[in-house]
């Protein structure tokens, strides 16, 4: 977790620069500050060759969000594109559950080395379904909060929420994988027990 902190800081830096500069001197200064922060973070990543992925994401996001804000002429436009991520994620989670292919199972099961036939194992399928629902609810709550703040043009709060959610996702991902490993281990234990019963 400590190793991720500088990377998360690199991703969050342009947003923090935008919010601080907007509060101090308006939209134009905020757009310049966010863009400069993104470029500086990317330059530092290239120079040190550390956290380059986070730096690249931060720089790309800063430039893209700044372009949207410039196009809309409103500071809250800076947060328009980041709002699409929880919207798309919650929709993907819901659709995958309705299709009987929960997203957590499609992704996490492969990462943790789970059985390819997880969909035919009821407890494992049920676990991945509920994990997907939980992740979808988190995304939906994030979207609802961002939409409310966006409608009221609360720039500072939007910035804080954007940074907080960015910091939470690695933890949510780690928790999902840890719980998936436990579920897969239970599946293997029950399969082994059943095999011993049949063999005995």
ZIJO-V44960 format. One record per pair of residues at least 4 apart in sequence whose C-alpha atoms are under 8 Angstrom apart, sorted by sequence separation. I is the first residue (numbers start at 0). J is the second residue. D is the distance in whole Angstrom. If there is no record, write none. Layout:
i->I j->J d->D
i->I j->J d->D
This chain:
i->0 j->4 d->7
i->1 j->5 d->8
i->2 j->6 d->8
i->3 j->7 d->6
i->4 j->8 d->6
i->5 j->9 d->6
i->6 j->10 d->6
i->7 j->11 d->6
i->8 j->12 d->6
i->9 j->13 d->8
i->11 j->15 d->6
i->12 j->16 d->6
i->13 j->17 d->6
i->14 j->18 d->6
i->15 j->19 d->6
i->16 j->20 d->6
i->17 j->21 d->6
i->18 j->22 d->6
i->19 j->23 d->6
i->20 j->24 d->6
i->21 j->25 d->4
i->24 j->28 d->6
i->25 j->29 d->6
i->26 j->30 d->6
i->27 j->31 d->6
i->28 j->32 d->6
i->29 j->33 d->6
i->30 j->34 d->6
i->31 j->35 d->6
i->32 j->36 d->6
i->33 j->37 d->6
i->34 j->38 d->6
i->35 j->39 d->6
i->36 j->40 d->6
i->37 j->41 d->6
i->38 j->42 d->6
i->39 j->43 d->6
i->40 j->44 d->6
i->41 j->45 d->6
i->42 j->46 d->6
i->43 j->47 d->6
i->44 j->48 d->5
i->45 j->49 d->7
i->50 j->54 d->6
i->51 j->55 d->6
i->52 j->56 d->6
i->53 j->57 d->6
i->54 j->58 d->6
i->55 j->59 d->6
i->56 j->60 d->6
i->57 j->61 d->6
i->58 j->62 d->6
i->59 j->63 d->6
i->60 j->64 d->6
i->61 j->65 d->6
i->62 j->66 d->6
i->63 j->67 d->6
i->64 j->68 d->6
i->65 j->69 d->6
i->66 j->70 d->6
i->67 j->71 d->6
i->68 j->72 d->6
i->69 j->73 d->7
i->72 j->76 d->8
i->73 j->77 d->8
i->75 j->79 d->7
i->76 j->80 d->8
i->78 j->82 d->6
i->79 j->83 d->7
i->80 j->84 d->7
i->81 j->85 d->8
i->82 j->86 d->7
i->83 j->87 d->6
i->84 j->88 d->6
i->85 j->89 d->6
i->86 j->90 d->6
i->87 j->91 d->6
i->88 j->92 d->6
i->89 j->93 d->6
i->90 j->94 d->6
i->91 j->95 d->6
i->92 j->96 d->6
i->93 j->97 d->6
i->94 j->98 d->6
i->95 j->99 d->6
i->96 j->100 d->6
i->100 j->104 d->7
i->101 j->105 d->7
i->102 j->106 d->6
i->103 j->107 d->5
i->104 j->108 d->5
i->105 j->109 d->7
i->106 j->110 d->6
i->107 j->111 d->6
i->108 j->112 d->6
i->109 j->113 d->6
i->113 j->117 d->7
i->116 j->120 d->7
i->117 j->121 d->8
i->120 j->124 d->6
i->121 j->125 d->6
i->122 j->126 d->6
i->123 j->127 d->6
i->124 j->128 d->6
i->125 j->129 d->6
i->126 j->130 d->6
i->127 j->131 d->6
i->128 j->132 d->6
i->129 j->133 d->6
i->130 j->134 d->6
i->131 j->135 d->6
i->132 j->136 d->6
i->133 j->137 d->6
i->134 j->138 d->6
i->135 j->139 d->6
i->136 j->140 d->6
i->137 j->141 d->6
i->138 j->142 d->6
i->139 j->143 d->6
i->140 j->144 d->6
i->141 j->145 d->6
i->142 j->146 d->6
i->143 j->147 d->6
i->144 j->148 d->6
i->145 j->149 d->6
i->146 j->150 d->6
i->147 j->151 d->7
i->148 j->152 d->6
i->149 j->153 d->6
i->153 j->157 d->6
i->154 j->158 d->6
i->155 j->159 d->6
i->156 j->160 d->6
i->157 j->161 d->6
i->158 j->162 d->6
i->159 j->163 d->6
i->160 j->164 d->6
i->161 j->165 d->6
i->162 j->166 d->6
i->163 j->167 d->6
i->164 j->168 d->6
i->165 j->169 d->8
i->166 j->170 d->8
i->167 j->171 d->6
i->168 j->172 d->6
i->169 j->173 d->6
i->170 j->174 d->6
i->171 j->175 d->6
i->172 j->176 d->6
i->173 j->177 d->6
i->174 j->178 d->6
i->175 j->179 d->6
i->176 j->180 d->6
i->177 j->181 d->6
i->178 j->182 d->6
i->179 j->183 d->6
i->180 j->184 d->6
i->181 j->185 d->6
i->182 j->186 d->6
i->183 j->187 d->6
i->184 j->188 d->6
i->185 j->189 d->6
i->186 j->190 d->6
i->187 j->191 d->6
i->188 j->192 d->6
i->189 j->193 d->6
i->190 j->194 d->6
i->191 j->195 d->6
i->192 j->196 d->6
i->193 j->197 d->6
i->194 j->198 d->6
i->195 j->199 d->6
i->20 j->25 d->7
i->21 j->26 d->5
i->24 j->29 d->7
i->43 j->48 d->8
i->44 j->49 d->5
i->68 j->73 d->6
i->71 j->76 d->6
i->95 j->100 d->5
i->96 j->101 d->5
i->100 j->105 d->7
i->103 j->108 d->7
i->104 j->109 d->8
i->108 j->113 d->5
i->118 j->123 d->7
i->119 j->124 d->7
i->148 j->153 d->5
i->149 j->154 d->8
i->20 j->26 d->8
i->21 j->27 d->8
i->44 j->50 d->6
i->45 j->51 d->6
i->68 j->74 d->6
i->95 j->101 d->5
i->96 j->102 d->7
i->108 j->114 d->7
i->109 j->115 d->8
i->117 j->123 d->6
i->118 j->124 d->5
i->148 j->154 d->8
i->21 j->28 d->7
i->44 j->51 d->5
i->68 j->75 d->7
i->69 j->76 d->8
i->95 j->102 d->6
i->117 j->124 d->6
i->20 j->28 d->6
i->21 j->29 d->5
i->68 j->76 d->4
i->148 j->156 d->7
i->149 j->157 d->7
i->20 j->29 d->5
i->67 j->76 d->6
i->68 j->77 d->5
i->92 j->101 d->7
i->108 j->117 d->8
i->148 j->157 d->6
i->19 j->29 d->7
i->41 j->51 d->7
i->44 j->54 d->6
i->67 j->77 d->6
i->92 j->102 d->6
i->18 j->29 d->7
i->44 j->55 d->8
i->66 j->77 d->8
i->91 j->102 d->8
i->17 j->29 d->5
i->20 j->32 d->6
i->64 j->76 d->7
i->65 j->77 d->6
i->67 j->79 d->8
i->145 j->157 d->6
i->16 j->29 d->7
i->17 j->30 d->6
i->41 j->54 d->5
i->64 j->77 d->5
i->67 j->80 d->8
i->104 j->117 d->8
i->40 j->54 d->6
i->41 j->55 d->6
i->64 j->78 d->7
i->17 j->32 d->6
i->64 j->79 d->7
i->145 j->160 d->8
i->16 j->32 d->6
i->17 j->33 d->5
i->41 j->57 d->8
i->64 j->80 d->7
i->16 j->33 d->5
i->37 j->54 d->8
i->40 j->57 d->8
i->41 j->58 d->6
i->15 j->33 d->8
i->40 j->58 d->7
i->100 j->118 d->8
i->13 j->32 d->7
i->14 j->33 d->6
i->13 j->33 d->4
i->16 j->36 d->7
i->37 j->57 d->6
i->38 j->58 d->6
i->104 j->124 d->7
i->12 j->33 d->8
i->13 j->34 d->7
i->37 j->58 d->4
i->13 j->35 d->8
i->36 j->58 d->8
i->37 j->59 d->7
i->13 j->36 d->5
i->101 j->124 d->8
i->104 j->127 d->5
i->141 j->164 d->8
i->12 j->36 d->6
i->13 j->37 d->5
i->34 j->58 d->7
i->37 j->61 d->6
i->103 j->127 d->5
i->104 j->128 d->8
i->12 j->37 d->7
i->37 j->62 d->7
i->102 j->127 d->8
i->103 j->128 d->7
i->101 j->127 d->6
i->102 j->128 d->8
i->34 j->61 d->6
i->101 j->128 d->5
i->103 j->130 d->6
i->12 j->40 d->8
i->33 j->61 d->6
i->34 j->62 d->6
i->103 j->131 d->5
i->33 j->62 d->8
i->102 j->131 d->6
i->101 j->131 d->6
i->9 j->40 d->6
i->34 j->65 d->7
i->33 j->65 d->7
i->96 j->128 d->6
i->30 j->65 d->6
i->96 j->131 d->7
i->96 j->132 d->8
i->30 j->68 d->8
i->93 j->131 d->8
i->30 j->69 d->8
i->92 j->131 d->6
i->93 j->132 d->7
i->92 j->132 d->7
i->9 j->50 d->8
i->92 j->134 d->7
i->93 j->135 d->7
i->10 j->53 d->6
i->92 j->135 d->5
i->6 j->50 d->5
i->9 j->53 d->6
i->10 j->54 d->6
i->13 j->57 d->7
i->5 j->50 d->7
i->9 j->54 d->5
i->12 j->57 d->8
i->13 j->58 d->7
i->89 j->134 d->8
i->90 j->135 d->8
i->130 j->175 d->7
i->7 j->53 d->7
i->10 j->56 d->7
i->11 j->57 d->7
i->89 j->135 d->4
i->6 j->53 d->5
i->10 j->57 d->4
i->14 j->61 d->7
i->26 j->73 d->7
i->88 j->135 d->7
i->89 j->136 d->7
i->6 j->54 d->7
i->9 j->57 d->6
i->10 j->58 d->8
i->13 j->61 d->6
i->26 j->74 d->6
i->89 j->138 d->5
i->88 j->138 d->6
i->89 j->139 d->6
i->86 j->138 d->7
i->127 j->179 d->8
i->21 j->74 d->8
i->85 j->138 d->5
i->86 j->139 d->7
i->85 j->139 d->7
i->85 j->141 d->7
i->86 j->142 d->6
i->126 j->182 d->7
i->85 j->142 d->6
i->123 j->182 d->7
i->82 j->142 d->6
i->123 j->183 d->7
i->82 j->145 d->7
i->123 j->186 d->7
i->82 j->146 d->8
i->122 j->186 d->8
i->111 j->176 d->7
i->110 j->176 d->8
i->113 j->180 d->8
i->107 j->175 d->7
i->111 j->179 d->7
i->107 j->176 d->6
i->111 j->180 d->6
i->114 j->183 d->8
i->113 j->183 d->6
i->78 j->149 d->8
i->108 j->179 d->7
i->103 j->175 d->8
i->107 j->179 d->7
i->111 j->183 d->8
i->75 j->149 d->6
i->108 j->183 d->8
i->75 j->152 d->6
i->74 j->152 d->8
i->75 j->153 d->8
i->75 j->154 d->6
i->78 j->157 d->7
i->74 j->154 d->7
i->78 j->158 d->8
i->81 j->161 d->8
i->18 j->154 d->7
i->18 j->155 d->6
i->18 j->158 d->6
i->15 j->158 d->7
i->14 j->158 d->6
i->14 j->161 d->8
i->14 j->162 d->7
i->11 j->162 d->6
i->11 j->165 d->8
i->7 j->165 d->7
i->7 j->166 d->6
